């Protein structure tokens, strides 16, 4: 996320106003999570969150992908579908969309006006505990209003942080989904996988079905099972009923030359999408036949994410045909999730670029593994991460990857918005005997990484932070359109 701005005039007005409220994404603080403020304003706004059906997705990794897969299938099935996700990469409107596409301006305009009027007319002493509303609560409320005014049939909500006290947890979904759990945000969620699972499991509602992805260990699974039993929530563990049978990695550019013949565009571009896809075969006792989507989000783990989404759809909406699910999964794509570009106008000798927002050791290991499915030779790496991430764990993975020579690793800050600890990261790399090119000037470092990759004719992998990816996208636009 480069900045809080939007191409929508109404959303820009909203952001100027909302920026005066506490923004956890910019300034993390303890003990600022509760649900009574959200419940208060939902009631005052006539419960907009009750005007549509929904899916609710929590977890440490993959929740953005699972949310998108759900929304894409619902859209393909003919439903008008809202998607609430975070963070945004370039435009704030990415957070509140009609399945990835912006709403008409009139929807944003009417929703922001109603929300701002409601909040501004509410004296502080009327608020629960006299606590001011926070930035993320305002954004979540805005999503409720947008979805209501757009008259969506379904909405998919990605949890922001945790689950139990997340602002989204005032909805009553038709189904809750939980993706794999990792140690993350320990300062706020707990120091063990079980403690974090308890927080994520807070989205499980009384009597509402819950679909749970395969977890690292049995104790995490048992934590979720206990919560489901206590709340009479029918539970489906993905690995007990379903399976990813096969994945085949393909570069459509080389496998099918026709993919390039899609017509010419007069709009200048920072580069062409590199069609790296993954043919997968998904089976389940809940399906009438296997599903074989061609995923635009490559990686073995994405096949598992697609399977979890398909399983939830089939359980809640059994009338949706497998062919519709297959097509919906195949059409899903996410900015900053193994996003690949080639033929960059400003860097003609750069073979291709891959951008992935992986920011935990587990997710980075998946990203590196997937990257090597498409490329086996030398490569360059541009890396940055926020101060609350496990940079030591990620540095260990990078150091063990022989594709990245010391002179080809560029380490910097993930922009200005997210706090980072460059010295800690340098120590992590140096302790492993790897001297990286570390520089807090992210704009200069990004330029150096691209120049190096282009001059040496090696692909470039950008990872560690969505905020870094946002800055890279801005850099590419400036490099392409300058002069």
C-alpha positions, -999 to +999 in steps of 0.1 A: +000+000+000+017+032-012-007+057+002-043+063+012-056+078-021-081+069-047-092+077-082-127+082-067-134+118-056-158+106-029-133+081-015-106+107-014-129+130+006-136+101+029-099+094+034-091+130+042-117+128+069-109+093+082-072+101+084-078+120+116-088+088+133-065+061+147-051+040+119-038+007+132-022-002+099+001+029+102+004+030+140-001-004+157-013-002+193-024-026+219-058-028+236-077-009+209-098-038+197-135-042+206-168-048+189-192-025+208-183+006+187-191-013+155-223-027+170-232+009+180-228+024+146-243-006+128-275-001+148-274+037+142-270+030+104-300+006+104-279-025+103-265-024+067-245-056+073-278-075+074-289-065+039-269-093+021-256-128+027-219-133+033-189-155+037-163-146+064-126-155+060-099-154+087-064-169+089-027-161+088-020-169+051-042-172+020-073-154+033-070-128+005-068-155-021-096-176-006-118-145-004-112-137-041-119-173-051-152-172-033-162-139-048-152-149-083-172-181-081-203-163-068-200-138-096-197-166-122-228-181-107-247-149-115-248-133-081-240-096-076-210-099-052-192-075-030-156-081-019-140-065+012-102-070+013-070-054+026-046-040+022-049-021-011-019-018-033-023+014-053-059+026-050-080+026-018-111+015-038-094-019-041-107-026-005-144-022-013-153-036-047-178-054-069-157-086-071-125-067-077-141-039-098-148-005-084-184+005-077-200+033-096-190+067-081-226+073-069-224+043-046-192+056-030-206+091-028-239+082-011-222+058+013-194+082+024-219+110+029-242+088+051-213+075+071-197+109+077-230+125+086-237+097+111-203+098+128-200+136+129-234+139+145-226+115+173-211+131+204-181+113+219-200+108+252-226+086+233-199+062+221-193+030+241-166+038+267-164+073+251-138+057+227-134+074+193-140+052+163-109+039+145-099+041+109-104+004+101-139+005+118-148+034+095-136+016+064-155-015+074-187+004+080-183+021+046-181-014+030-214-023+047-231+008+033-216+004-002-228-032-004-262-023+009-267+006-016-254-015-045-279-042-035-254-070-036-267-105-032-235-118-015-205-102+001-171-118+010-153-103+040-116-108+046-107-103+083-082-075+089-064-087+120-071-117+142-109-124+141-125-124+175-123-086+179-119-076+142-143-049+130-157-074+104-169-097+132-203-080+136-216-098+105-235-131+107-222-151+076-237-181+060-203-197+064-170-190+081-137-200+066-103-203+083-071-206+063-037-219+077-025-204+110+011-191+115+029-172+142+021-136+133+012-103+150+022-121+183+022-088+202-015-085+196-027-121+190-006-143+213+027-161+213+016-196+204-002-211+174-030-222+198-035-186+211-035-172+176-060-200+165-083-190+194-083-154+181-089-164+145-116-189+156-135-160+171-153-156+138-170-190+143-206-183+150-233-203+168-248-228+144-230-214+113-209-239+093-171-235+093-147-247+067-111-251+080-079-255+060-052-280+068-032-268+098+005-272+108-003-294+138-030-313+155-032-289+185-043-260+162-070-282+146-082-293+181-085-256+191-108-250+162-127-282+168-134-273+204-147-238+194-170-254+168-183-279+193-190-252+219-209-231+193-227-260+176-210-250+144-209-278+118-172-281+109-156-293+077-118-300+077-107-297+041-081-325+043-106-350+056-130-347+027-111-332-002-078-334-020-055-316-045-047-344-069-024-327-093-008-294-102+009-286-135+028-254-140+024-238-174+037-207-192+009-200-217+033-178-237+054-208-247+026-235-246+001-215-267+012-187-290-024-177-296-025-163-261-006-133-274-031-125-302-056-107-281-058-075-300-039-043-297-045-016-271-038+021-275-032+025-238+005+025-228+014-001-203+042-007-178+045-042-192+026-073-203+012-098-180+033-129-181+008-158-184+022-181-157-007-204-147-013-237-129-035-265-141-049-282-110-072-311-103-094-308-072-116-336-058-140-339-029-167-362-017-189-331-018-183-327-056-202-347-082-170-347-103-134-334-101-128-297-107-099-287-130-094-250-129-065-232-146-054-209-118-040-175-125-026-176-089+002-202-092+016-221-063+007-255-047-008-236-018-031-216-041-046-249-053-054-256-016-069-222-013-091-228-043-101-261-029-112-246+004-132-219-014-149-245-037-157-267-008-174-238+011-194-228-020-206-263-027-215-268+010-236-236+012-248-234-024-250-271-036-270-261-066-240-244-082-225-267-109-189-278-107-183-263-142-194-228-128-170-233-098-142-243-121-147-212-144-150-189-114-117-202-098-100-199-132-109-162-136-096-150-102-064-129-101-049-107-074-026-077-075+006-085-058+001-123-055+027-139-077+020-111-103+043-116-132+052-090-159+075-091-189+084-068-218+089-039-195+094-008-218+120+008-195+139-024-188+140-043-221+167-067-210+149-078-179+134-113-188+105-110-164+094-096-130+075-114-103+059-095-074+045-114-044+035-099-010+047-129+010+057-116+045+061-147+067+087-175+064+061-200+054+046-179+027+080-168+014+090-205+012+060-211-010+068-180-032+104-192-037+093-227-045+068-214-071+093-190-086+116-219-093+089-239-110+092-213-138+128-204-135+158-224-125+188-202-132+203-171-115+179-143-104+179-110-085+159-103-054+144-071-041+133-075-005+117-055+023+096-062+054+079-045+082+094-044+117+068-068+131+077-096+107+101-125+112+129-112+092+153-137+106+132-166+094+129-151+059+166-142+057+174-178+064+153-189+035+169-164+012+204-173+023+198-210+015+186-202-020+215-205-044+198-185-071+205-153-054+242-143-052+251-117-026+255-090-052+220-097-065+201-092-032+187-057-026+173-050+008+154-018+018+124-003+037+089-011+025+081+026+018+072+053+043+039+040+057+050+008+074+076+009+101+107-013+095+140-022+112+167-022+086+195-028+111+178-058+125+174-072+090+211-065+082+221-085+113+199-113+103+215-116+069+251-110+081+247-137+108+241-161+080+272-150+062+253-131+035+262-095+028+232-079+011+230-044-004+210-027+023+198+009+019+169+027+037+164+048+005+138+025-011+134+045-042+171+043-050+172+006-040+143-002-063+160+015-092+193-003-085+176-037-083+159-031-117+191-018-133+210-049-120+185-074-132+182-057-166+220-054-172+226-090-161+196-103-180+182-122-150+146-122-137+137-101-106+116-113-077+101-086-054+088-099-021+084-094+016+058-067+017+027-055-002+039-020+007+071-026-013+051-039-042+031-007-042+063+014-044+076-008-072+044-002-092+048+035-088+084+032-099+074+013-130+048+039-139+073+067-135+100+048-155+076+040-183+059+074-187+087+098-179+096+122-206 
